[in-house]
Amino acid sequence: MKKILLITGSVVVSAAALFALFLPPILTAVGFHPHYEREAYNLEGKRALIIATNHDTLGDPADGVETGVYGSELTIAYYEFIDAGMHVDVASPEGGLIPFEPVSMRWPLATDADKRYLDDADAQNKTENSLHIADVDFTEYDIIWLAGGWGAAYDLGFSQELGDKISEAYEEEILLGSVCHGALGFLMATKADGSPLVEGMTITAVTDKQVEELRIDITPQHPERELRALGANFVADTAFRDFFATYVAVDGNVVTGQNQNSSGETAQTLLRMLAEES
């Protein structure tokens, strides 16, 4: 009997180990953070600004679920820019702490970039003490990146300060990028004639379908809905679950990614465009 229990225990432990080992690549195979073509760039002297949310709770702050920026929507772009030799600053609507969606930084969803961040004191300092957007001159940067996550649905799209600064950067033809809920940061921005920046623009972000599938409809803004309402040409891919879909849209100097799966390709597209300008 003791021998049978030992054998059974060994089988269970082995099965658990195999599950832990193979689940991340299985998720990648079905579309979660798929591999993307990555080219090395030397953009030393260029500057990037990453903007993320300060909001940390889904629903009532008293009993809501922890949220924030989705890890890879910040970390992947951060290290793409860093590895290209760029100087990278991090800002937020209120400055100070940028909270992270807890589940996004843990197995099996954490990416190599997330793990690199967790061992990078400088990067952590930038997100724990982010710059206040009011104190940042967006026109001093070559790339502006709007990271997503559920927290962004509570502040990016409501910030007139952010909208005004994005408008100014757009007119200066600075490269603008976003991923997932980060596209909400374009909502308050306008063109020179006062019309919504996104009106007529081909743009992507997290889909209404993905929001419904994840059953997180409590947030005050949903990217697809808000962008369509302003007249954007919203485009996206779909999958058996949109959490596993990916899409990148380019319209002039604006590059947008559908969700967390699109972070790498979106960042690489911006780097390629900047390299072509240099």
Buried (B, 14 or more C-beta within 10 A) or exposed (E): EEEEEEEEEEEEEEEEEEEEEEEBEEBBEEBBBBEBEEEEBEBEEBBBBBBBBBBBBBEEEEEEBBBBBBBBBBBBBBBBBBEBEBBBBBBBBBBEBBBBBEBBBEEBBBBEBBBBBBEBEEBEEBBEEBBBBEEBEBEEBBBBBBBBBBBBBBBBBBBEEBBBBBBBBBBEEBBBBBBBBBBBBBBBBBBEEEEBBBEBBBBBBBBBBBBEBEEBEEBEBBBBEBBBEBEBBBBBBEBEBBBBBBBBBBBEBBBBBBBBBBBBBBBBBBBEBBBEEE
